[in-house]
Amino acid sequence: TKIFVKLKFHDFTRTTVERAGLPPTLDQFQLLLGEAFARTGKSVRLIGLGVRFASMDVPDAQLPLL
C-alpha cells in the first residue's frame, strides 16, 4: 500500500510525494503535505490525496461485447 500527496501550484507546475507501507491516516497525509509544500513554497492551486492498494493479482479479462 502506498499513500501520496500531489500539489499543483499557481503556475501549474506540480510535485508528488509518496511513501510505501504507511497507513492512510490524517497524520501521515499531513506529513507528506508538509514535505511537498516545503519543496517550493509556492501558492497551491490544487491538493490531491490518494492511496494505492497492493495488487490483488487478478488477471485482466475481456468482457463479452453482447
C-alpha positions in Angstrom: 0.0 0.0 0.0 1.3 3.5 -0.9 -0.1 6.9 0.1 0.6 10.0 -1.9 0.0 13.8 -2.0 0.0 15.8 -5.2 0.2 19.5 -5.3 -0.5 21.7 -8.3 0.8 25.3 -7.9 -0.4 28.6 -9.2 1.9 28.3 -12.2 0.5 24.8 -13.0 3.8 23.1 -12.0 3.3 20.1 -9.7 5.0 17.9 -7.3 4.2 14.5 -5.8 5.3 12.8 -2.6 4.6 9.1 -1.9 5.5 6.6 0.7 5.0 2.9 0.8 4.0 1.0 3.9 2.4 3.8 5.7 -1.2 3.6 7.0 -3.6 6.1 5.2 -4.2 8.3 8.3 -4.6 12.0 8.5 -1.3 12.4 10.4 0.6 10.6 7.6 -1.1 12.7 4.9 -0.2 15.9 6.8 3.5 14.9 6.9 3.5 14.3 3.2 1.7 17.5 2.5 4.3 19.4 4.6 7.1 17.8 2.7 5.6 18.5 -0.7 4.9 22.2 0.2 8.4 22.7 1.5 9.8 21.8 -1.9 8.8 25.1 -3.5 6.7 27.2 -1.1 4.6 28.5 -4.0 0.9 29.2 -3.8 -1.1 26.0 -4.0 -3.9 25.7 -6.6 -5.0 22.1 -6.0 -4.3 19.3 -3.5 -4.7 15.6 -4.3 -4.5 12.8 -1.8 -4.5 9.2 -2.7 -4.0 5.5 -1.7 -2.6 2.8 -4.0 -3.5 -0.6 -2.6 -1.4 -3.7 -3.2 -2.4 -5.6 -6.3 -4.8 -8.5 -5.9 -3.1 -10.2 -8.9 -6.4 -10.6 -10.7 -5.8 -11.1 -14.4 -7.4 -8.8 -16.9 -10.2 -10.3 -18.8 -12.2 -9.3 -21.9 -15.8 -8.7 -21.1 -18.4 -10.0 -23.5 -19.4 -7.5 -26.1 -23.1 -8.6 -26.3 
